[in-house]
Amino acid sequence: MAEVGSIADKVKQQADIVRVVGEYVQLRKAGQSFRGLCPFHTEKTPSFNVHPTRQIYHCFGCGKGGDVFSFVMEMEKCEFPEALRIVAEKCGISIPRPKERSSEGRKESQQRTALVEMHCEAQSFFVKQIEGTLEGKAARAYLEDRGLDKDAVSRFGIGYAPSGGDALLRHLKSKYPEKLLTESGLISRDQGGKLFDRFRRRITFPIANESGKIVAFGCRALGDDQPKYLNSPESPGIRRQDFASLVEGYMDAITVARAGISNVVASCGTSIAEQQIKLLSRFTKRVVVNYDPDAAGLSATERSLSLLLEQDFEVRVLTLPPIGDKKADPDLYIREKGADEYQKRLREAPSYVDYLIARARQMDLSTGEAKSRAVNFLLPYVQKIPNRILRSEWATRIAQQLRLEEPVLRAALSKAAAERRSELKLQPELVARAAKPVERRLIRMLAEAEGFRQELAQRLQNARLYHGLETEKIFAALVIASLSGRPVQATEVAAVLEERDRRMLYEILFEEASEPTWEEALSCIQTLQQRQAEQELAEVQRSIEANPAGPDLRELLTRKQELMRRLAATR
Ligand SMILES: [Zn+2]
């Protein structure tokens, strides 16, 4: 581990975050930092920032932020070691190769090869059936009715699984052991232990993985057989993409499947039906909804979201950008931009939370009342989530994105839940900004005023000046780092913070600001002292009004005088 640590440090020191990020995102210089369109959420005006000297990035839209490694991990959907390797490679630093695979790893890889081979044979078998058999002819006619001519059928590699029940089995059984046959998902076993073809009387379309190898089949019933769509289940170790893509039409489904998305379900026009959701949940609990970007698609998306959330799905929503002046459905998009580009879009599709919040943010948010309306649009979805932790995370994100006071929003949410209302009553204080300017300025000083950071930290700590502030935890982390005497690293401080505090810290670090001075620091301290005194005075006043006993009252009155004198002096 120590070795990995030192390599990571070395790579981080030599890597230029602006250059690495610049390979994924077009960046423009903007003041002290660089700015571009956020790769993690859909936006039209850039709110994604990269700081060249701090070596961090932060998006003011979705709140994502971190260092060069977390950026690559997020972009490439990989773990830290892989991100380290990628960054090192980009910067021309050589790092030691990982150890030889274990024998277990070798065995798994052998099995994987055999399964891929088996799928490849099944594919040619299905294609032969559709091209050369009587049953296959009926399937071809069916497809032709739906606008898929002979060319399209062969281009998509569409095949046919015959009705017999053991045709594929007979084809494969001499070459592969029974165990592997059933593990492939192509062959099933009945209660008596007899093997049979899983797909019967179905149109098949091959599903390829990222390297273009067929790893599963999506199948559609010919007539009204149920279920209409049947996909082969996950094959062990083969599929990395554990998610299903939910599209509107059958053509979309075929094109998406050909693009290598292992599970694709078409809900055929309207939002997904409950039965389809049950079927889907056997394969995955993660869904990317990708309906057409028109009004019908929009409301179908929202209906499907409700149903999927109720069933505990992890849902993301992909809205494809228009191609030229045409709104793009998956089929059109893949034909115009290619499968890779679509895959990329799918991988980066924002979670339903971000999607819905983005919709809410398009609403008018200028007044407290307008904000209430936006929150009320979101509330029914929040209430559908059975998982308490997820629900709570939601509240945090809504508060951040709509700039609401989180505790107030939470209180309003649980009150609505308790009263089984799907309407929220919001108080005006919900609308206040979380961190006051003086707090932001002091945080900034602690992070970068090399000259007097330590002294400032000491004063703040001695007078307990940041206690009880919205930003208390950020101050605490920065004060500890400053008192250590070492240079303060934004990412190190951020690492000990909770998500919402980390976001706020990054936001503050990216604000354009002038060089801080000690005089300014002193005046900020004074403001905090004053605020502290005002708060204590209010408390003392409340205690006095509660009619305490004689000696207590005298003590309170003395304290009140003292505080009023102190406040008068600073004004
Ligand atoms: Zn973003």
Residues whose N, C-alpha, C, O or C-beta is under 5 A from the ligand:
A	BS01	ZN	C38 F40 H41 C59 G61 C62 G63
